[in-house]
Amino acid sequence: METKVKKQSETETNELAILLRTTPSNRPVKGRTMVYIPAINPDTFLHLNWWHDSCRLRDYSGYTGYNLFESTPPRLEWVEKQGIKYEVAVPDGKIAFNIPYWHQKTKELNEQYGIKPSKRHVHLGLPHEMNDRLATLADSNGVSINDYIAGVLQSHLKLSNK
């Protein structure tokens, strides 16, 4: 008797990934997923990739993408202990450095799971006074701080290239 295998939709695959990837022992040696960890960043999904217990978390909610914990990347076990609320499988392959792809994927997952990014989210490690000033400027322009900073940088780069 021949068994037919039903091809899973992306949603079914994502739900299965969430169920399977809940403990370090269930993970393959190497991988990449999108995770929502409110204890690390309540405003957005993060890109998680790992190799054994080494990992990187990247935030692509802005247009540039950046590594969290750049100077001292956390261990995978520590990241998992922070409480992964949602974890979604993502494609592997040559899209690793495709920032627009990851930005769009982050946006889609945030919308799908009802995560509303705060306009006050700042990832630059700036003093609180600067964060507050940037938040005020961003609010007055109706954008997030990340988008405000990206816009200022883009304007600056255009001016400096003239």
ZAMILO-829094 format. One line per 4 residues: number of its first residue (from 1); their letters; for each residue x, z, y of N, C-alpha, C, O. Coordinates in Angstrom, 2 decimals. Each point is the difference from the previous one (the first is absolute). Layout:
<rs>
NUM) A) X,Z,Y,X,Z,Y,X,Z,Y,X,Z,Y  ...
</rs>
This chain:
<rs>
1) METK) 0.85,0.00,-1.18,-0.85,0.00,1.18,0.89,0.00,1.24,0.93,0.79,0.10  -1.22,-1.67,0.81,0.80,-0.13,1.22,-0.58,0.89,1.10,-1.20,0.01,0.24  2.09,0.73,0.40,-0.43,0.88,1.10,0.23,-0.72,1.32,1.09,-0.51,0.25  -2.09,0.48,0.58,0.15,-0.61,1.32,0.37,1.09,0.99,-0.60,1.08,0.02
5) VKKQ) 1.59,-1.37,0.80,0.45,0.95,1.01,-0.56,-0.43,1.33,0.24,-1.12,0.47  -0.99,2.01,0.15,-0.58,-0.29,1.30,1.08,0.18,1.07,0.68,1.03,0.03  -0.54,-2.03,0.84,0.96,0.11,1.11,-0.58,0.98,1.02,-1.15,-0.12,0.41  1.97,1.10,-0.02,-0.48,1.01,0.94,0.05,-0.52,1.42,0.91,-0.73,0.39
9) SETE) -1.90,1.12,0.39,0.01,-0.32,1.42,1.04,0.88,0.68,0.48,0.97,-0.59  -0.13,-1.30,1.83,0.99,0.80,0.74,-0.51,1.43,0.16,0.78,0.95,-0.10  -2.08,-0.78,0.35,-0.56,1.34,0.18,0.12,0.81,-1.29,0.39,1.17,0.03  -0.72,-1.80,-1.17,0.13,0.70,-1.28,1.44,0.36,-0.28,0.30,1.09,-0.50
13) TNEL) 0.62,-2.01,0.81,1.42,0.25,-0.20,0.45,1.16,0.87,0.74,0.87,-0.45  -1.20,-0.85,1.70,0.37,1.08,0.92,-0.53,1.34,-0.49,0.71,1.00,0.05  -1.96,-0.99,-0.53,-0.58,1.25,-0.50,0.75,0.48,-1.23,0.24,1.20,-0.16  0.13,-2.12,-0.71,0.76,0.37,-1.19,1.36,0.56,0.40,0.46,0.98,-0.58
17) AILL) 0.17,-1.60,1.58,1.30,0.49,0.46,-0.12,1.42,0.53,0.89,0.82,-0.22  -1.97,-0.53,0.91,-0.19,1.35,0.53,-0.10,1.00,-1.16,0.57,1.09,0.07  -1.30,-1.45,-1.12,-0.16,0.90,-1.14,1.30,0.18,-0.77,0.31,1.11,-0.46  0.46,-2.18,0.30,1.20,0.07,-0.82,1.20,0.65,0.69,0.86,0.56,-0.66
21) RTTP) -0.81,-0.64,1.95,1.19,0.44,0.71,-0.24,1.32,0.71,-0.04,0.06,1.23  -0.14,0.99,-2.00,-0.28,1.30,0.60,1.11,1.01,-0.19,0.03,1.02,0.69  0.89,-1.27,-1.61,1.11,0.92,-0.22,1.29,-0.79,-0.16,-0.04,-1.18,-0.33  1.17,1.83,0.57,1.27,-0.72,-0.16,0.16,-0.61,-1.39,0.57,-1.08,-0.13
25) SNRP) -1.06,1.76,-0.90,0.19,-0.50,-1.36,-0.78,-1.28,-0.26,0.33,-0.74,-0.93  -1.36,0.47,1.72,-0.78,-1.22,-0.21,0.56,-1.21,0.75,-0.52,-1.10,-0.14  1.56,1.29,0.91,0.54,-1.10,0.78,1.06,-0.77,-0.77,0.76,0.56,-0.78  -0.73,-1.86,1.02,1.13,-0.76,-0.53,1.27,0.41,0.75,-0.09,0.70,1.01
29) VKGR) 1.24,-1.11,-1.49,1.27,0.37,0.63,0.08,-0.53,1.43,0.58,0.65,0.87  -1.15,-1.81,-0.63,0.07,-0.64,1.32,-1.39,-0.49,0.36,-0.75,-0.47,-0.87  0.39,0.58,2.14,-1.30,-0.50,0.38,-0.27,0.05,1.49,0.82,0.44,0.80  -2.01,-0.92,-0.47,-0.43,-0.07,1.39,-1.52,0.15,0.03,-0.71,-0.68,-0.73
33) TMVY) 0.22,1.57,1.59,-1.44,0.19,0.19,-0.25,0.31,1.47,0.93,0.21,0.78  -2.20,-0.19,-0.43,-0.42,0.49,1.31,-0.65,1.35,-0.25,-0.84,0.14,-0.90  1.22,0.86,1.69,-0.50,1.36,-0.21,-0.58,0.57,1.28,0.45,-0.31,1.10  -1.44,1.16,-1.28,-0.53,0.77,1.12,0.30,1.45,-0.28,-0.52,0.59,-0.95
37) IPAI) 1.38,0.00,1.78,0.43,1.38,-0.16,-0.24,0.72,1.32,0.87,0.00,0.87  -2.05,0.61,-0.71,-0.32,0.64,1.28,1.03,1.02,0.47,0.20,0.15,1.20  0.47,0.54,-2.12,0.99,1.01,0.40,1.22,-0.64,0.67,0.67,0.65,0.80  -0.38,-1.90,-1.11,1.13,-0.69,0.62,-0.46,-0.79,1.21,0.63,0.05,1.05
41) NPDT) -1.75,-0.80,-1.19,-0.54,-0.75,1.13,-1.50,-0.18,-0.24,-0.40,-0.82,-0.82  -0.43,1.58,1.55,-1.44,-0.09,-0.21,-0.63,-1.24,0.61,-1.20,-0.23,-0.15  2.00,-0.58,0.85,-0.54,-1.13,0.75,0.02,-1.34,-0.72,-0.62,-0.95,0.46  1.33,0.84,-1.60,0.15,-1.32,-0.59,0.52,0.04,-1.44,0.59,0.99,-0.44
45) FLHL) -0.83,-2.07,-0.26,0.67,-0.21,-1.29,1.47,-0.25,0.27,0.36,-0.53,1.06  0.49,0.89,-2.00,1.44,-0.22,0.09,0.45,-0.84,-1.19,-0.59,0.07,-1.08  1.62,-0.83,1.28,0.61,-0.81,-1.06,1.02,0.89,-0.71,0.92,0.51,0.63  -1.09,-0.33,-1.93,0.92,0.83,-0.79,0.69,-0.90,-1.02,-0.66,-0.67,-0.78
49) NWWH) 1.99,0.67,0.80,0.71,-0.63,-1.10,1.01,0.99,-0.54,0.53,0.83,0.73  -0.26,-0.94,-2.03,0.87,0.98,-0.64,0.85,-0.66,-1.07,-0.31,-1.06,-0.53  1.39,1.74,0.26,0.92,-0.33,-1.10,0.39,1.34,-0.59,0.70,0.78,0.65  -1.13,-0.49,-1.87,0.16,1.32,-0.62,-0.62,1.03,0.94,-1.20,-0.08,0.28
53) DSCR) 1.97,1.05,0.22,-0.57,1.00,0.90,0.33,-0.26,1.46,-0.41,0.77,0.87  1.14,-1.83,-0.58,0.27,-0.37,1.40,-1.17,-0.82,0.51,-0.56,-0.82,-0.74  0.20,1.02,1.99,-1.11,-0.79,0.52,0.13,-0.22,1.50,0.82,0.62,0.67  -1.63,-1.51,-0.18,-0.13,-0.29,1.43,-1.47,-0.04,0.34,-0.82,-0.53,-0.76
57) LRDY) 0.49,1.08,1.88,-1.35,-0.10,0.55,0.10,-0.81,1.28,0.83,0.29,0.86  -1.66,-1.29,-0.72,0.00,-0.83,1.20,-1.40,-0.02,0.60,-1.00,-0.06,-0.71  0.96,0.10,2.02,-1.26,-0.05,0.73,-0.11,-1.38,0.63,0.79,-0.36,0.87  -1.77,-0.41,-1.31,-0.23,-1.34,0.55,-1.27,-0.04,0.84,-0.57,-1.07,0.21
61) SGYT) 0.11,2.23,0.27,-1.22,0.00,0.81,0.24,-0.66,1.35,-0.93,-0.53,0.60  2.17,0.56,-0.11,0.37,-0.74,1.21,0.50,-1.37,-0.39,0.01,-0.35,-1.18  0.40,-0.42,2.14,0.41,-1.37,-0.28,1.45,-0.12,-0.45,0.44,-1.09,-0.36  0.30,2.19,0.37,1.41,-0.10,-0.34,0.34,0.58,-1.36,0.91,-0.50,-0.65
65) GYNL) -1.59,1.51,0.20,0.34,0.66,-1.26,1.26,0.83,0.18,0.93,-0.43,0.69  -0.88,1.59,-1.29,1.19,0.83,0.11,0.04,0.96,-1.17,-1.03,0.32,-0.59  2.23,0.13,0.26,0.20,0.97,-1.08,-0.25,1.41,0.52,0.54,0.39,1.04  -1.35,0.36,-1.75,-0.11,1.42,0.28,1.21,0.66,-0.65,0.48,-0.50,-1.02
69) FEST) 0.01,1.55,1.55,1.12,0.73,-0.58,1.22,-0.90,-0.18,0.66,0.04,-1.04  -0.35,-0.85,2.03,1.08,-0.97,-0.10,1.34,0.62,-0.36,0.70,-0.51,-0.88  -0.33,1.60,1.53,1.32,0.57,-0.24,0.11,0.71,-1.35,1.06,0.00,-0.62  -2.15,0.61,0.17,0.02,0.70,-1.29,-1.28,-0.34,-0.75,-0.99,0.73,0.10
73) PPRL) 0.99,-1.83,-0.87,-1.22,-0.36,-0.74,-0.40,1.11,-0.97,0.86,0.62,-0.64  -2.16,-0.38,0.52,-0.46,1.07,-0.90,0.10,-0.42,-1.46,0.13,-1.18,-0.32  -0.20,2.15,-0.56,-0.07,-0.26,-1.43,-1.47,-0.31,-0.34,-0.91,0.51,0.65  0.70,-1.34,-1.63,-1.35,-0.39,-0.40,-0.84,1.22,-0.37,-1.18,0.08,0.34
77) EWVE) 1.78,0.87,-1.03,-0.72,1.21,-0.39,-0.54,0.74,1.23,-1.13,0.49,-0.02  1.94,-0.41,1.08,-0.45,0.66,1.23,-1.18,-0.75,0.60,-0.98,0.62,0.42  1.06,-1.93,-0.37,-1.08,-0.81,0.57,-1.29,0.26,-0.77,-1.06,0.20,0.60  1.15,-0.20,-1.92,-1.20,0.23,-0.81,-0.58,1.40,0.21,-1.21,0.18,-0.04
81) KQGI) 2.07,0.81,0.27,-0.48,1.37,0.24,-0.74,0.14,1.33,-0.71,0.99,0.21  0.88,-1.96,0.69,-0.70,0.06,1.28,-1.48,-0.32,-0.14,-0.79,0.20,0.92  0.42,-0.72,-2.09,-1.42,-0.26,-0.27,-0.41,-1.42,0.31,-0.54,-0.28,1.07  0.81,-0.63,-1.99,-0.43,-1.39,0.17,-1.50,-0.05,-0.23,-0.47,0.19,-1.12
85) KYEV) -0.27,-0.46,2.19,-1.46,-0.04,-0.11,-0.45,-1.33,-0.60,-0.89,-0.03,-0.85  1.49,-1.09,1.31,-0.30,-1.32,-0.53,1.31,-0.72,-0.27,0.97,0.14,0.76  -0.95,-0.91,-1.84,1.16,-0.83,-0.30,-0.50,-1.33,-0.54,-0.82,-0.04,-0.91  1.31,-1.04,1.50,-0.50,-1.33,-0.32,1.16,-0.88,-0.41,1.02,-0.07,0.69
89) AVPD) -1.17,-0.62,-1.82,1.03,-0.93,-0.47,0.09,-1.18,0.97,-1.01,-0.45,0.53  2.21,-0.04,-0.33,0.21,-1.16,0.87,0.88,-1.00,-0.74,0.70,0.37,-0.94  -0.72,-1.64,1.38,0.81,-1.00,-0.68,1.48,0.28,0.15,0.45,0.50,1.03  0.29,-0.83,-2.04,1.45,0.11,0.04,0.55,-1.41,0.24,-0.69,-0.98,-0.26
93) GKIA) 1.88,0.89,0.74,0.59,-1.32,0.16,0.64,-0.20,1.35,0.54,0.94,0.59  -0.60,-2.16,-0.11,0.75,-0.39,1.20,-0.66,0.42,1.30,0.49,-0.37,1.07  -1.57,1.11,-1.13,-0.66,0.41,1.24,0.55,1.33,0.52,-0.54,0.55,0.96  1.59,-0.06,-1.57,0.53,1.32,0.36,0.32,0.12,1.48,-0.22,1.06,0.58
97) FNIP) 0.73,-2.10,0.04,0.38,0.09,1.41,-0.94,-0.78,0.91,0.36,-0.35,1.12  -1.55,0.07,-1.59,-0.98,-0.73,0.78,-0.83,1.00,0.81,-1.08,0.42,-0.43  1.58,-0.05,1.59,-0.64,1.04,0.82,-1.44,-0.36,0.36,-0.86,0.87,-0.10  0.56,-2.11,0.51,-1.40,-0.31,0.31,-0.93,0.21,-1.22,-1.13,0.46,0.16
101) YWHQ) 1.61,-0.80,-1.35,-0.81,0.22,-1.21,-0.32,1.49,-0.16,-1.16,0.37,-0.21  2.19,0.48,0.29,-0.20,1.43,-0.21,-0.84,0.61,1.11,-0.79,0.91,-0.25  0.95,-1.40,1.47,-0.83,0.49,1.11,-1.48,-0.30,-0.30,-0.86,0.86,0.15  0.58,-2.09,-0.57,-1.37,-0.40,-0.32,-0.54,0.79,-1.18,-1.15,0.45,0.03
105) KTKE) 1.95,-0.27,-1.07,-0.41,0.76,-1.18,-0.33,1.44,0.37,-0.99,0.57,-0.47  1.83,0.02,1.34,-0.24,1.37,0.47,-1.32,0.08,0.75,-0.80,0.91,-0.23  0.58,-1.86,1.11,-1.24,-0.04,0.78,-1.22,-0.10,-0.92,-1.00,0.71,0.18  1.09,-1.60,-1.17,-1.11,-0.19,-0.94,-0.29,1.27,-0.79,-1.16,0.38,-0.16
109) LNEQ) 2.20,0.28,-0.33,-0.20,1.22,-0.79,-0.55,1.12,0.88,-0.88,0.74,-0.44  1.38,-0.62,1.65,-0.53,1.03,0.91,-1.49,-0.22,0.22,-0.78,0.96,-0.02  0.37,-2.22,0.22,-1.42,-0.31,0.20,-0.80,0.27,-1.28,-1.07,0.60,0.04  1.60,-1.06,-1.18,-0.69,0.15,-1.28,-0.24,1.47,-0.35,-1.05,0.34,-0.54
113) YGIK) 2.01,0.52,0.85,-0.11,1.42,-0.35,-0.48,0.86,1.17,-0.01,1.23,-0.10  -0.36,-1.85,1.20,-0.55,0.73,1.13,0.99,0.87,0.75,-0.37,1.03,0.55  1.63,-1.44,-0.53,1.03,0.77,0.71,0.09,-0.54,1.42,0.28,-1.18,0.22  -0.51,2.06,0.73,0.01,-0.39,1.41,1.30,0.48,0.64,0.16,1.20,0.24
117) PSKR) 0.76,-2.12,0.04,1.27,0.41,0.62,-0.24,0.66,1.36,-0.82,-0.46,0.79  1.54,1.51,-0.55,-0.06,0.70,1.28,0.80,-0.79,1.02,1.05,-0.55,-0.31  -1.55,0.50,1.53,0.76,-0.68,1.06,1.22,0.81,0.40,0.86,-0.51,0.71  -0.78,1.73,-1.15,1.12,0.86,0.39,1.12,0.02,-1.03,0.95,0.77,0.14
121) HVHL) -1.06,-1.60,-1.17,1.05,-0.02,-1.02,1.28,-0.62,0.55,0.01,-1.16,0.42  1.06,1.93,-0.42,1.30,-0.48,0.47,1.02,0.27,-1.10,0.03,1.09,-0.56  0.78,-2.07,0.25,0.95,0.14,-1.08,1.44,0.00,0.47,0.92,-0.06,-0.82  -0.69,0.11,2.10,1.35,-0.16,0.51,0.78,1.31,0.12,1.18,-0.03,0.33
125) GLPH) -1.81,1.15,-0.60,0.70,1.28,0.11,0.36,0.34,1.44,1.02,0.63,0.26  -1.85,-1.05,0.66,0.24,0.25,1.42,-0.42,1.42,0.38,-0.81,0.61,-0.70  1.35,-0.09,1.80,-0.45,1.32,0.48,-1.50,-0.03,0.30,-0.55,-1.05,0.34  -0.11,2.19,-0.47,-1.45,0.07,0.19,-0.45,-0.53,1.35,-1.04,-0.64,0.10
129) EMND) 1.83,0.89,0.95,-0.39,-0.48,1.33,-0.08,-1.53,0.02,-0.92,-0.57,0.59  1.87,-0.07,-1.25,-0.01,-1.47,-0.06,-1.16,-0.49,-0.85,-0.66,-0.99,0.35  0.39,1.68,-1.47,-1.14,-0.38,-0.83,-1.29,0.07,0.80,-0.83,-0.91,-0.07  0.66,1.99,0.83,-1.21,0.17,0.80,-0.11,-1.09,1.06,-1.09,-0.54,0.23
133) RLAT) 2.19,0.21,0.41,-0.01,-1.06,1.03,-0.33,-1.36,-0.64,-0.80,-0.76,0.54  1.40,0.47,-1.68,-0.30,-1.25,-0.70,-1.46,-0.05,-0.45,-0.65,-1.04,0.09  0.14,2.18,-0.57,-1.40,0.06,-0.43,-0.92,-0.29,1.18,-0.99,-0.72,-0.16  1.30,1.26,1.33,-0.81,-0.24,1.19,0.03,-1.48,0.38,-1.04,-0.59,0.28
137) LADS) 2.24,0.00,-0.27,0.12,-1.42,0.33,-0.73,-0.88,-1.02,-0.69,-0.95,0.38  0.84,1.28,-1.66,-0.67,-0.77,-1.04,-1.52,0.11,0.13,-0.71,-0.99,-0.08  0.23,2.23,0.29,-1.44,0.21,0.15,-0.55,-0.79,1.19,-1.08,-0.59,-0.09  1.81,0.58,1.20,-0.47,-0.71,1.19,-0.04,-1.52,-0.23,-0.71,-0.72,0.70
141) NGVS) 1.49,0.25,-1.68,-0.01,-1.43,-0.35,-0.87,-0.29,-1.23,-0.12,-1.15,-0.43  -0.50,2.20,-0.12,-0.90,-0.17,-1.12,0.67,-0.42,-1.31,-0.62,-0.68,-0.82  1.88,1.08,0.62,0.73,-0.35,-1.22,0.66,1.24,-0.59,0.04,1.05,0.64  0.48,-1.18,-1.85,0.74,1.11,-0.60,1.39,0.07,0.63,0.45,-0.96,0.63
145) INDY) 0.20,2.09,-0.79,1.36,0.15,0.54,0.93,-1.03,-0.63,0.81,-0.62,0.69  -0.93,0.43,-2.01,0.86,-0.98,-0.68,-0.16,-1.38,0.61,0.99,-0.68,0.27  -2.25,0.26,-0.04,-0.23,-1.32,0.58,0.47,-0.06,1.45,0.50,-1.03,0.45  -0.67,2.12,0.28,0.47,0.03,1.39,1.52,-0.18,0.06,0.51,-0.79,0.79
149) IAGV) 0.20,1.55,-1.64,1.46,-0.10,-0.03,0.43,-1.40,-0.41,0.92,-0.57,0.58  -1.59,0.01,-1.59,0.34,-1.35,-0.45,-0.20,-1.00,1.13,0.83,-0.90,0.19  -1.91,1.05,0.57,-0.25,-0.90,1.12,1.06,0.11,1.09,0.45,-1.01,0.53  -0.06,2.25,-0.21,1.04,0.22,1.01,1.32,-0.62,-0.46,0.68,-0.66,0.78
153) LQSH) -0.34,0.88,-2.04,1.25,-0.56,-0.53,-0.03,-1.52,0.01,0.99,-0.64,0.35  -2.13,0.06,-0.74,-0.10,-1.46,0.01,0.15,-0.54,1.41,0.68,-1.01,0.21  -1.32,1.66,0.76,0.13,-0.43,1.40,1.43,0.11,0.47,0.52,-0.90,0.67  0.13,2.00,-1.03,1.40,0.21,0.40,0.90,-1.07,-0.60,0.88,-0.53,0.68
157) LKLS) -1.10,0.23,-1.94,0.84,-1.01,-0.67,-0.22,-1.38,0.62,0.96,-0.76,0.15  -2.19,0.43,0.22,-0.28,-1.29,0.64,0.70,-0.07,1.34,0.57,-1.04,0.34  -0.61,2.14,0.43,0.65,0.02,1.33,1.52,-0.09,-0.13,0.66,-0.68,0.80  -0.10,1.35,-1.80,1.46,0.01,-0.13,0.53,-1.33,-0.53,1.20,-0.28,0.13
161) NK) -2.05,-0.55,-0.71,0.43,-1.30,-0.51,-0.09,-1.10,1.05,0.40,-1.13,-0.26  -0.92,1.46,1.44,-0.13,-1.03,1.06,1.28,-0.18,0.76,0.07,-0.82,0.91
</rs>
